[in-house]
Amino acid sequence: MKYLIRARMEVDGNVDKPDVIGAIFGQTEGLFGSEFDLRELQDKGRIGRIIIDSKQQGGKTVGEIIIPSNLDRVETALVAAMLEFVDKVGPYNAKIQVLSIVDVRFEKIKKISDRAKEILHQWFKEKPVDVKEILNEIESSVRTAEVTYYGPEKLPAGPDVDKVDTIIVVEGKADVANLLRYGYRNVIAIEGAKGKIPETVVSLSKQKTVIAFVDGDHAGDLILRELIRVAEVDYIAKAPVGKEVEELTGKEIAKALKNVVPIQTYLQQTEKKEVAEKTAETAATQATEQPLPETNVPEVEGTFTYQVPQNVVEELRKLSGTLEAVIYDSNWTEVGRVAVKDLVDHIVKLDGVNIHAIIMDGIITQRVVDAASVKGVRIIVGSRVGVISKKPVGVAILSAEEILH
């Protein structure tokens, strides 16, 4: 309704609400023809239900009459004037006086305006925008997640392993930490399992899609082979040749995961590669079975001459597939044996020991070279030599192939 007609009434006797309504309809009927008959207007929805709010007071009936109107302003004013000409309710004299005609739309607009003022006032009272606080919140939302420990074996993992349908299986804790640094929270490590993949990973592989993400070296291939044998792997991702997952940049990780290979495709590629290399492998095996001299031929690295004793050469051969490193002093006496993934931390913490040489079943990285150089190591032999941008003077860096062949 557009308007509300409000009128005060006073009747010289005790009457009920229906009596007042009947008087209004009866005494206005026909005054301005059927077009302004209140019953007709009510039937057409042009005016609303007549509301009577009355009470008995000293032998009289007093109260208020409210008539909702959907007519225009002139027509509403006419209905209001008609109301004032009702002078009888039943046998009693009555007086009706229009108090006001309320524009409902204006009242609604006024209430909206008042509420808007309240909201604005409250808004101004609120704490002003703190740019530093917003920046801190943004930084917090992308802060590197902490490495958690999953399953009975307490495997290093990201916080979302249980929350998603796809998981990334890597080798060790350092790999997990690096992927978390770049936002990959669905990662779990097998911790360089020596010949045995944790049962937790095997179980997860039956429930989720598994991406195996391994280092780009021979050790990574060995781990991948065992993982495929016991777990249900769906896709294969590998670090670039000569690199470890823990060393990769965010861009390199994204590229490796974008170029994942379905397991069946990987197995087919591997089979073709093995067939193509069969002749070369046979020849290499025959060469390694030939009798070796007591020591390998001395080599010169700058002005440094080194020799590797026969017993160390044999130990190097035995290391293949173990993912271990052996540490020797200047007398070529073994002073330590550790997993390759823990080698850097181990030699950094090793005090009071004269480290002369390290042989390892793993890739020689810049991190290994830097740590070894600080400890005075003279010879490093690995299954493969990675990209070494800063090669220390006086340190021989060799692949196992150079020693064994």
C-alpha atoms as one frame of an Amber mdcrd trajectory, in Angstrom:
protein
   0.000   0.000   0.000   1.058   3.562  -0.719  -0.686   5.393   2.113  -2.192
   4.880   5.571  -5.237   6.956   6.647  -5.145   7.458  10.422  -8.274   8.811
  12.172  -9.456   9.212  15.760 -12.992   8.083  16.682 -15.293   8.736  19.604
 -18.695   6.999  19.978 -21.213   7.963  22.699 -21.849   4.371  23.760 -20.304
   0.950  24.064 -19.904  -0.626  20.605 -17.787  -3.382  19.105 -15.330  -3.193
  16.225 -17.692  -4.802  13.677 -20.239  -2.095  14.542 -17.740   0.636  13.633
 -16.733  -1.068  10.383 -20.374  -1.604   9.422 -21.109   2.075  10.042 -18.209
   3.158   7.837 -19.281   0.945   4.947 -22.976   1.775   5.330 -22.722   5.565
   5.633 -20.226   6.031   2.793 -21.994   3.731   0.351 -23.169   5.470  -2.800
 -21.868   8.942  -1.873 -19.699   9.105  -4.995 -21.120   6.246  -6.976 -19.893
   2.647  -7.205 -16.423   3.830  -8.230 -15.806   5.009  -4.664 -17.783   2.369
  -2.823 -15.441   1.163  -0.037 -16.534  -2.475  -0.402 -15.809  -2.381  -4.125
 -12.437  -0.732  -3.556 -11.581  -3.335  -0.950 -12.578  -6.203  -3.260 -10.335
  -4.768  -5.983  -7.415  -4.359  -3.610  -7.452  -0.583  -3.904  -7.851  -0.218
  -0.133  -6.828  -2.679   2.538  -8.531  -4.198   5.559  -9.918  -1.527   7.923
  -8.191  -1.737  11.299 -10.016  -0.632  14.469  -8.068  -0.143  17.692 -10.702
   0.749  20.322 -11.420   0.668  24.047 -14.272   1.470  26.428 -13.816   4.697
  28.370 -16.468   6.282  30.691 -19.430   4.850  28.844 -17.926   5.759  25.462
 -15.897   3.902  22.859 -12.719   5.654  21.757  -9.833   4.574  19.560  -8.125
   4.793  16.218  -9.101   3.809  12.697  -6.465   2.855  10.124  -7.269   2.346
   6.448  -4.434   1.269   4.059  -4.815   2.825   0.574  -3.367   1.973  -2.808
  -5.195   4.867  -4.479  -3.455   8.003  -5.681  -3.086  11.048  -3.437  -6.338
  12.767  -4.539  -8.430   9.605  -4.275  -6.944   8.767  -0.859  -7.774  12.273
   0.396 -11.386  11.795  -0.819 -11.721   8.496   1.081 -10.332  10.208   4.209
 -12.880  13.020   3.902 -15.725  10.496   3.455 -14.626   8.853   6.693 -15.191
  12.061   8.660 -18.867  12.154   7.587 -19.677   8.946   9.507 -21.654  10.315
  12.468 -23.521   7.279  13.811 -22.412   3.884  15.040 -25.493   1.895  15.826
 -27.862   4.120  17.867 -24.992   6.274  19.174 -23.604   9.505  17.913 -20.050
   9.282  16.653 -17.266  11.633  15.681 -14.375  10.655  13.405 -11.458  13.007
  12.721  -8.633  12.285  10.294  -5.291  12.772  12.063  -2.899  12.135   9.174
  -2.258  10.415   5.890   1.085   8.680   6.046   3.073   8.139   2.852   4.245
   4.556   3.463   6.973   4.797   0.843   8.356   7.959   2.385   8.382   6.311
   5.801  10.196   3.312   4.383  12.728   5.561   2.686  13.176   7.497   5.926
  13.794   4.304   7.887  16.283   3.104   5.269  18.030   6.478   5.398  18.178
   6.415   9.211  19.564   2.874   9.171  22.168   3.874   6.580  23.289   6.670
   8.893  23.643   4.188  11.769  25.681   1.814   9.608  27.929   4.628   8.392
  28.423   5.927  11.923  29.395   2.453  13.128  31.704   2.043  10.145  33.575
   5.233  10.973  34.030   3.997  14.538  35.626   0.745  13.394  39.385   0.232
  13.333  40.963   1.828  10.234  42.603  -0.363   7.606  46.132  -1.363   8.657
  48.154  -2.065   5.513  50.919  -3.764   7.502  48.387  -6.102   9.121  46.936
  -7.018   5.726  50.417  -7.743   4.352  51.176  -9.932   7.359  47.957 -11.887
   6.799  48.831 -12.418   3.131  52.335 -13.554   4.029  50.979 -15.875   6.706
  48.593 -17.506   4.238  51.478 -18.580   1.989  54.026 -19.314   4.714  55.738
 -22.666   4.294  53.937 -25.441   6.087  55.858 -27.415   8.692  56.940 -30.985
   7.988  54.664 -33.384   9.854  55.147 -37.091  10.578  52.653 -39.583   9.187
  51.742 -43.153  10.067  53.294 -45.618  12.536  56.668 -45.261  10.770  56.503
 -41.467  11.335  57.267 -40.684   7.718  58.051 -37.027   6.877  54.986 -35.594
   5.149  52.944 -32.523   4.336  49.736 -31.690   6.238  47.329 -32.555   3.392
  48.183 -36.227   2.780  44.857 -37.317   4.297  42.825 -34.499   2.749  43.403
 -35.021  -0.979  43.000 -37.798  -3.539  46.506 -37.480  -5.017  49.803 -37.750
  -3.121  53.424 -37.174  -4.180  55.871 -39.807  -2.910  59.490 -38.633  -2.574
  62.659 -40.054  -1.051  63.504 -38.113   2.110  62.647 -35.364   4.555  64.665
 -32.753   2.643  62.558 -33.465  -0.464  59.349 -33.012   1.557  60.610 -29.709
   2.996  61.507 -28.392  -0.462  58.103 -29.217  -1.940  56.359 -27.646   1.056
  58.412 -24.502   0.466  56.695 -24.157  -2.910  53.181 -24.987  -1.718  52.939
 -28.740  -2.391  51.284 -29.999   0.824  50.265 -33.499  -0.341  53.763 -35.004
  -0.196  55.148 -37.944   1.791  58.629 -39.500   1.978  59.768 -43.113   2.118
  62.933 -41.901   3.932  65.330 -43.598   1.496  64.023 -47.035   2.465  66.850
 -49.528   2.000  65.151 -52.233   0.025  61.844 -51.855   1.879  59.035 -49.423
   1.129  57.082 -48.438   4.290  53.759 -50.232   4.661  52.061 -46.855   5.170
  53.014 -45.802   1.632  51.903 -49.159   0.225  48.525 -48.769   1.961  48.065
 -45.166   0.784  48.823 -46.192  -2.801  45.745 -48.449  -2.764  43.502 -45.553
  -1.716  44.925 -42.586  -3.621  46.464 -41.583  -6.929  50.247 -41.754  -6.483
  52.900 -39.644  -8.234  56.405 -41.010  -7.570  58.861 -38.082  -7.695  62.502
 -39.235  -7.547  66.003 -37.834  -8.022  67.482 -37.707 -11.508  70.206 -40.267
 -10.787  70.809 -44.015 -10.567  69.789 -44.090  -6.906  66.452 -42.538  -7.855
  65.945 -45.264 -10.458  66.609 -47.990  -7.878  64.134 -46.515  -5.405  61.550
 -46.111  -8.155  62.001 -49.741  -9.202  61.292 -50.982  -5.687  58.364 -48.584
  -5.218  56.728 -49.797  -8.432  57.268 -53.397  -7.364  55.364 -53.164  -4.051
  53.033 -50.152  -4.382  50.360 -49.038  -6.835  52.081 -46.122  -8.576  50.044
 -44.165 -11.140  52.472 -41.551 -12.480  56.255 -41.008 -12.586  58.030 -37.662
 -12.215  61.811 -37.269 -12.179  64.166 -34.436 -11.314  66.405 -33.268 -14.171
  69.410 -35.525 -14.771  72.051 -35.002 -12.117  69.742 -33.141  -9.736  68.013
 -34.120  -6.508  64.425 -33.220  -5.645  65.600 -31.319  -2.561  67.679 -28.981
  -4.794  64.971 -28.070  -7.316  63.536 -24.589  -7.719  59.802 -23.999  -7.750
  59.851 -23.706 -11.531  61.730 -26.990 -11.902  59.313 -28.776  -9.567  56.301
 -27.449 -11.455  57.811 -28.556 -14.781  58.617 -32.048 -13.493  55.101 -32.532
 -12.127  53.542 -31.136 -15.294  55.467 -33.682 -17.375  54.515 -36.746 -15.329
  54.479 -40.024 -17.251  51.737 -42.634 -16.724  53.154 -45.811 -15.171  52.420
 -47.975 -18.213  54.228 -45.545 -20.515  57.189 -45.430 -18.130  57.412 -49.230
 -17.991  57.314 -49.469 -21.778  60.046 -46.837 -22.097  62.163 -48.619 -19.498
  61.782 -51.952 -21.267  62.889 -50.445 -24.600  65.867 -48.788 -22.921  66.937
 -52.042 -21.261  66.800 -53.901 -24.572  68.825 -51.177 -26.300  71.489 -51.184
 -23.565  71.730 -54.928 -23.108  74.842 -55.324 -25.290  76.618 -52.388 -23.638
  75.797 -53.682 -20.150  77.147 -57.134 -20.987  80.398 -55.626 -22.195  80.664
 -53.483 -19.069  80.086 -56.502 -16.818  82.837 -58.449 -18.552  85.219 -55.538
 -18.132  84.598 -55.259 -14.383  85.288 -58.982 -13.926  88.875 -58.654 -15.246
  91.607 -58.822 -12.547  92.383 -55.380 -11.106  95.871 -54.138 -10.198  96.745
 -53.554  -6.551  96.086 -49.836  -6.995  94.548 -47.826  -9.769  96.796 -45.674
 -11.918  97.683 -42.429 -10.106  95.763 -39.437 -11.366  96.656 -35.768 -11.119
  94.127 -33.126 -10.143  95.999 -29.847 -10.563  99.134 -30.447  -8.480  97.494
 -33.123  -6.294  98.329 -36.790  -6.927  96.002 -39.400  -5.447  95.774 -43.202
  -5.296  92.824 -45.397  -4.328  93.822 -48.700  -2.663  92.478 -51.959  -4.018
  90.403 -52.689  -0.917  88.616 -49.329  -1.336  87.988 -50.079  -5.021  86.331
 -53.338  -3.989  84.273 -51.507  -1.348  83.135 -49.040  -3.989  81.869 -51.939
  -6.072  79.939 -53.340  -3.093  78.265 -49.993  -2.416  76.222 -50.138  -5.623
  72.540 -50.112  -4.774  73.008 -49.427  -1.025  72.620 -45.608  -1.133  75.427
 -45.408   1.442  78.634 -43.416   1.796  81.895 -44.557   3.433  84.351 -42.091
   4.999  88.130 -42.765   5.194  91.018 -41.105   7.008  94.457 -40.414   5.478
  95.502 -44.048   6.135  92.484 -45.283   4.161  90.929 -46.626   7.339  87.146
 -46.525   7.451  86.001 -43.983  10.063  82.330 -43.749   9.234  79.433 -45.102
   7.202  76.185 -43.189   6.643  73.192 -42.960   4.288  73.938 -40.666   1.337
  70.977 -38.454   2.174  72.533 -37.739   5.594  76.118 -37.365   4.392  76.353
 -33.561   4.406  74.880 -33.209   7.897  77.122 -36.001   9.152  80.457 -34.634
   7.909  79.576 -31.093   9.017  79.012 -32.350  12.569  82.033 -34.691  12.523
  84.738 -33.183  14.759  88.251 -34.396  15.619  88.463 -36.726  12.601  90.888
 -36.274   9.717  88.674 -37.024   6.697  90.734 -37.872   3.634  88.263 -39.507
   1.230  84.580 -40.249   0.715  83.122 -42.913  -1.569  79.365 -42.946  -2.053
  76.554 -44.678  -3.911  74.955 -41.412  -4.949  75.388 -38.296  -7.002  78.133
 -35.827  -6.030  76.400 -32.451  -5.672  77.715 -28.979  -4.960  76.478 -29.292
  -1.374  78.531 -32.446  -0.853  81.633 -30.844  -2.402  81.295 -27.663  -0.325
  80.860 -29.553   2.950  83.709 -31.953   2.160  86.065 -29.138   1.177  85.512
 -27.396   4.518  86.546 -30.619   6.290  89.736 -31.011   4.194  88.560 -33.979
   2.118  90.937 -34.713  -0.789  89.051 -37.385  -2.760  85.317 -37.788  -3.449
  84.027 -40.714  -5.521  80.338 -41.096  -6.354  78.143 -43.094  -8.688  77.835
 -39.933 -10.773  79.150 -36.365 -10.701  76.480 -33.688 -10.780  76.765 -30.077
 -11.887  79.686 -28.615  -9.903  79.926 -24.871 -10.526  82.592 -24.223  -7.857
  85.274 -26.888  -7.788  87.759 -26.498  -4.890  91.472 -26.661  -5.683  93.145
 -29.830  -4.409  89.965 -31.965  -4.294  89.632 -34.870  -6.734  86.004 -35.393
  -7.770  85.485 -38.680  -9.612  82.703 -40.950 -10.793  82.769 -44.629  -9.852
  83.195 -45.449 -13.525  86.542 -43.610 -13.577  87.805 -45.792 -10.696  86.294
 -49.132 -11.695  87.216 -48.948 -15.369
